[in-house]
């Protein structure tokens, strides 16, 4: 299957430090999987993978967009599989916290004020984390 070949090729590109080529492969894989009606969890995993590559290349705004897309896909399957959403959203929460930490460190080390893009990114991260907490399974009282 073409999507699987693109996934493997993307992984090879990552190992060889060719992030942009890897992103192209994963993006094309995602399009194919969407067109063929693949499981939304697989497509969400692709967005997470692409977001992670963007973080390693310090393209935080693009990473955020990919993580948000993954969250939206996972929310769409909420009724079908609550446990998967919970596990996946925890992974995404950790990734989004990493973005927030990097932006915070960037402010500390570079001594400049955030522009509108960075401010918006931090606000969006907070909104996603809040939205994610609204979809977590309720804990049983002891």
C-alpha positions in Angstrom: 0.0 0.0 0.0 1.3 3.4 -1.0 0.5 5.0 2.4 2.6 2.4 4.2 5.5 3.0 1.8 5.3 6.7 2.4 5.3 6.2 6.1 8.4 4.0 5.9 10.1 6.5 3.6 9.3 9.3 6.0 10.9 7.4 8.8 14.1 6.9 6.7 14.2 10.6 5.9 14.0 11.4 9.6 16.9 9.0 10.4 18.9 10.8 7.7 18.2 14.3 9.0 15.9 15.2 6.1 13.0 16.6 8.0 11.3 18.5 5.2 11.3 15.4 3.0 9.9 13.4 5.9 7.1 15.9 6.4 6.2 15.7 2.7 6.0 11.9 3.0 3.8 12.0 6.1 1.6 14.7 4.7 1.0 12.7 1.5 0.4 9.6 3.7 -2.2 11.5 5.7 -4.0 12.7 2.5 -4.2 9.1 1.2 -5.4 7.8 4.5 -8.1 10.5 4.7 -9.2 9.8 1.1 -9.5 6.1 1.7 -11.4 6.5 5.0 -8.7 5.3 7.2 -9.1 5.1 11.0 -9.0 8.7 12.4 -6.6 7.5 15.1 -4.0 6.6 12.4 -4.4 10.0 10.8 -4.1 11.7 14.2 -0.9 9.8 14.7 0.4 11.3 11.5 -0.4 14.8 12.6 1.4 14.1 15.9 4.5 12.8 14.0 4.5 15.9 11.7 4.1 18.2 14.7 7.1 16.5 16.5 9.3 17.0 13.4 8.3 20.7 13.4 9.2 21.0 17.1 12.7 19.5 16.4 13.1 22.2 13.7 11.8 24.9 16.0 8.7 25.6 13.9 6.5 25.8 16.9 3.5 27.4 15.3 3.3 24.8 12.6 3.7 22.1 15.3 0.9 23.5 17.2 -1.4 23.4 14.2 -0.6 19.8 13.7 -1.2 18.9 17.3 -4.5 20.7 17.3 -5.6 18.8 14.2 -4.7 15.6 15.9 -6.8 16.6 19.0 -9.8 17.4 16.8 -9.6 14.0 15.1 -9.3 12.2 18.4 -12.3 14.1 19.8 -14.3 13.0 16.7 -13.9 9.4 17.9 -14.6 10.2 21.5 -17.8 8.3 21.7 -16.3 5.2 20.0 -13.2 4.8 22.1 -12.7 6.8 25.3 -9.5 5.1 26.4 -7.7 5.9 23.1 -8.6 9.5 23.4 -7.4 9.7 27.0 -4.0 8.1 26.1 -3.5 10.1 23.0 -4.5 13.4 24.6 -1.9 12.8 27.3 0.7 12.4 24.7 -0.5 15.6 23.0 -0.7 17.5 26.3 3.0 16.6 26.9 3.9 17.8 23.4 2.1 21.0 23.8 3.7 21.6 27.2 7.1 21.2 25.5 6.1 23.9 23.0 5.1 26.1 25.9 8.3 25.4 27.8 10.5 26.2 24.7 8.6 29.5 24.2 9.1 30.3 27.8 12.8 29.5 27.7 13.1 31.6 24.5 11.7 34.6 26.3 14.1 34.1 29.3 17.2 33.7 27.2 16.6 36.2 24.4 15.2 39.1 26.5 12.5 40.1 24.1 8.7 40.4 24.3 6.6 37.9 22.4 4.9 39.1 19.3 1.3 38.5 18.5 2.0 35.1 17.0 3.7 33.7 20.1 1.1 35.2 22.4 -1.6 33.6 20.3 0.3 30.2 20.4 0.4 30.2 24.2 -3.2 31.1 24.4 -4.2 28.4 22.0 -2.2 25.8 23.9 -4.0 26.8 27.1 -7.3 26.5 25.3 -6.5 23.0 24.0 -5.3 21.8 27.3 -8.6 23.1 28.9 -10.6 21.5 26.1 -8.7 18.2 26.6 -9.4 18.2 30.3 -13.2 18.5 29.5 -13.0 15.3 27.6 -11.1 13.2 30.1 -13.0 10.3 31.7 -14.3 11.3 35.1 -12.3 9.8 38.0 -14.2 7.7 40.5 -14.5 9.1 44.0 -12.9 7.0 46.7 
